[in-house]
Amino acid sequence: MSEPFAIDLGRVAELLPRYAIDGPRYTSYPTAPVWKETYGARDFRADLAHGEVESSDGLSLYVHIPFCESLCHFCACNKEITRDHGRADAYLDTIEREIDAVRSAVRVPRAATQVHWGGGTPTWLDPRQVERLFRALTEAFPVRDDAEISIEVDPRVTTKEHVDALAECGFNRISMGVQDFDLRVQEAIHRLQPADDTAQLVEWSRDAGFDSVNFDLIYGLPYQSVESFGRTLDQLFAIGPDRIALYSYAHVTWLAKQQRGFERKDLPDAATKLEIMLTAIRRFLAEGYLFIGLDHFAREDDELARALADRTLRRNFMGHTTQAGVDLIGFGPSAISELRRSYAQSYRDVPAWSEAVAEHGVATMRGHHLTRADLERRWIINRIMCHGELRAGEFAEAFGHALASEYAAELTALDGAVRDGLIERDADGSLRVLPTGRLFVRNVAMAFDAYLPDQQRGDKPMFSKTV
């Protein structure tokens, strides 16, 4: 994909009212609201046992640690706020039972090529507990020597002892929530985090041998301005992460009730929010980061950049990541598994998850068996989201029929995007997302979502704004 900027800010502002609509982020297809509770533990076990896999195939593992000590008011993630660290051992007992049950169900033993811990706050666990959980996971699923092993941490609670324990386990990539270094913004979102503390954690991580450091930023938060966010970027570049995730604040008050006060705290208007985003992207590119896609940036030598270059980039509920086509198995409350032909999600609340694991070994709450049409559309949406293009020849080779005839209606629905300069489209159905279109890539992908029209007819909000 070509780099974005030559972008006309005035043209983008003109397009924004038509394209800034509710829409999926496509961390899965079909999206989670399509999944049904009729898919349960028995289905998940059967899919684990049936997989079309070889022992040499890779495997990605995700572990969800839901606990946080305090509530960040912007956050819509699945989490539980508690300072009662005495609950950790019971949580570990349960997740170890879940790991054992999944390992017993898997038909073909495979080594893990990718491991990721998220939350919540994984370093809510103390260093001893981190080591215990990692040992349980890797005894069931040994990790290849070249595996990417990553973790999300909160710099406010992560100690040098945590970093040393993570390095000893073998973690090699660390992701830090930053959001914004501006004090007024931090006060509004209930997350006080001095830049010096984050810089210290990066220094410990570098000294411990971590290959890659990621920062998460959010634009569109209360009291942000182009100038204030520029100062945050100055501090960020001084610290020098290898990857950056620049997320748009999702105002989803039906999921995160604590966001409801933000309307009274000077949320930036649409024009300001757009300018913050464009300014940040321009500065990332000037500092040598590559635009990976949607909201991810990386240094040229980072594994994420290499995945973009060799077309092994994938998109799942962790965002843009590597190792396309590898099965993902999730552990812990709300965790999602993505297998060759199905999705499965565990119960979200810790008590319900714990009870289900005790009864069934796994805690599947809902899921979805992929149809042939789902597989095709997932492939198309992934290509658009990850590579900014569709190649008709690749589609025909993968699925045995012509893109232009099979998806004529969907391609025609993109006539407006062609006229607006968001995409180019060929007669055979191949398309390329143009620089301005990269800001509206979710809208382009939505044309191929067979389930979306029914979802849009409902009264209940489901998705955040596309831009």
C-alpha positions, 0 to 999 in steps of 0.5 A, spaced: 500 500 500 502 506 498 503 511 504 497 516 505 499 523 505 497 527 500 491 527 503 487 534 502 484 535 509 478 539 506 476 533 502 476 529 508 472 534 512 467 534 506 467 526 506 466 525 513 459 526 514 457 521 509 462 516 512 463 517 519 457 512 521 456 506 526 460 500 523 464 494 525 472 494 526 472 487 523 476 484 528 472 478 526 468 476 520 462 475 522 462 480 527 461 478 534 453 480 534 452 474 529 455 469 534 449 465 537 449 462 544 446 455 541 454 454 540 456 451 546 462 447 550 460 441 546 461 444 539 468 448 541 470 441 544 468 438 537 472 443 533 478 443 537 478 435 535 476 436 528 481 441 526 484 441 519 491 441 522 498 438 522 503 437 528 507 442 524 502 448 524 503 454 528 498 455 534 497 462 537 495 463 544 491 468 548 490 469 555 485 474 558 487 477 565 481 481 567 483 485 573 485 492 574 486 496 580 482 502 578 477 504 572 480 508 566 473 512 564 474 511 557 475 503 557 470 499 554 474 492 555 472 486 559 475 488 566 473 487 573 476 492 578 479 490 585 484 491 589 483 484 592 489 480 590 487 474 594 483 472 588 489 471 584 490 464 586 483 462 585 483 465 578 489 461 576 487 455 579 481 455 574 485 457 568 489 452 569 483 447 569 481 450 562 488 450 559 488 442 561 481 441 558 483 445 552 489 441 551 486 434 552 481 436 547 486 438 541 486 433 536 493 435 534 498 437 539 502 443 536 507 448 539 505 455 540 508 460 535 505 466 538 503 468 545 499 474 548 496 476 554 491 481 555 486 484 560 484 488 564 491 488 567 496 482 566 501 485 571 495 485 576 498 478 578 505 479 582 511 476 579 510 469 582 503 468 579 506 471 572 511 465 572 506 460 575 501 462 569 506 462 564 509 455 566 502 452 566 500 455 559 507 452 556 507 445 559 501 444 556 503 448 549 510 448 548 513 454 545 517 455 539 524 458 540 522 463 535 515 465 537 513 472 539 511 472 546 507 479 548 504 482 554 499 488 555 501 492 561 499 498 565 506 502 567 502 505 573 503 498 576 508 494 573 515 493 577 522 492 575 521 485 578 515 484 573 519 486 567 525 481 570 520 475 571 517 476 564 524 476 561 525 470 565 519 467 562 521 468 555 516 474 553 519 478 548 514 484 546 511 489 551 505 493 550 504 499 554 497 503 555 499 510 554 493 514 551 495 521 552 501 524 557 497 531 558 495 531 565 488 535 564 486 529 559 489 524 564 485 527 570 479 527 566 479 519 564 482 517 571 488 515 569 494 519 572 501 516 569 507 521 568 511 520 562 517 519 566 514 513 569 513 510 562 520 512 560 523 508 566 518 502 564 521 502 557 528 502 559 527 496 564 524 493 558 530 494 553 535 492 559 531 486 560 532 484 552 525 485 549 525 486 542 519 490 541 515 496 545 508 498 543 505 504 546 497 505 545 494 512 544 487 514 544 485 520 540 478 524 541 479 524 549 476 529 553 480 536 553 485 534 547 487 539 542 492 538 536 497 542 540 496 538 547 496 531 543 503 534 539 506 535 546 504 528 547 507 526 541 514 530 543 514 525 549 513 519 545 518 520 540 523 522 546 522 515 549 522 511 542 517 505 542 517 500 536 510 500 535 504 505 536 497 503 536 493 510 535 486 508 537 480 513 535 476 513 542 469 509 541 464 513 545 460 507 547 456 509 553 451 503 552 457 498 554 461 503 558 457 507 563 462 511 566 463 514 559 457 518 560 460 524 563 465 525 558 459 529 554 460 535 559 468 534 559 469 538 552 470 532 547 473 534 541 468 536 535 469 531 529 473 536 525 478 537 531 478 529 532 480 528 525 486 534 525 489 530 531 489 524 527 492 526 521 497 530 524 499 524 528 499 520 522 504 525 519 508 525 524 509 518 525 511 517 518 516 523 518 519 519 524 520 513 520 514 509 522 510 505 517 503 505 516 501 498 517 493 499 517 487 503 520 491 504 527 497 501 527 504 503 525 511 500 526 518 501 525 521 498 518 525 492 522 519 490 526 515 484 525 509 487 524 512 491 518 515 484 516 508 481 516 505 487 512 511 486 507 510 478 506 502 479 506 502 475 513 498 480 516 492 478 520 486 482 523 483 479 530 480 482 536 487 484 538 488 488 532 493 488 526 498 482 528 502 477 525 501 470 522 495 469 518 491 463 518 494 460 524 489 458 529 488 462 535 485 459 542 483 464 548 483 462 555 480 466 561 473 470 561 471 473 555 477 470 551 475 468 543 478 463 540 478 463 532 479 456 529 479 454 521 472 454 521 469 457 527 469 462 533 468 461 540 467 466 546 467 464 553 463 467 559 465 474 560 464 475 568 469 471 572 464 467 576 460 465 570 466 463 567 469 459 573 462 455 574 463 453 567 470 451 567 468 447 573 462 444 570 465 443 563 472 444 563 471 450 557 467 456 558 464 457 551 458 462 552 457 463 544 460 461 537 459 461 530 460 455 525 463 459 518 459 457 512 463 457 505 460 464 504 463 466 511 470 464 509 470 467 502 467 474 505 472 473 511 478 473 506 475 479 502 474 483 508 481 481 511 485 483 505 481 490 505 483 491 512 490 488 512 493 490 505 488 495 502 487 491 496 483 485 493 486 481 487 481 477 483 486 472 481 488 470 488 480 470 490 479 465 484 485 461 486 483 460 493 475 459 492 474 457 484 470 462 482 470 469 479 470 475 484 467 480 479 461 475 478 460 472 485 460 479 488 457 484 483 452 487 487 457 489 493 462 491 488 457 496 485 455 498 492 462 501 492 461 506 486 460 512 491 467 510 494 470 510 487 467 517 485 469 520 492 477 517 490 477 512 496 478 506 491 480 504 484 476 498 481 478 494 475 473 490 471 475 483 474 473 486 481 480 487 483 480 494 487 485 498 491 484 503 497 487 509 495 491 514 500 484 518 502 481 511 503 485 508 508 482 513 513 475 510 511 477 502 510 472 500 515 467 503 510 470 499 504 470 493 508 462 494 510 460 493 503 462 485 503 458 484 510 452 480 509 450 480 516 450 488 516 444 490 513 440 486 518 444 489 524 443 496 521 435 496 521 435 494 529 434 500 534 440 497 539 447 500 537 452 495 536 458 499 533 463 505 534 464 510 529 468 508 523 472 514 523 
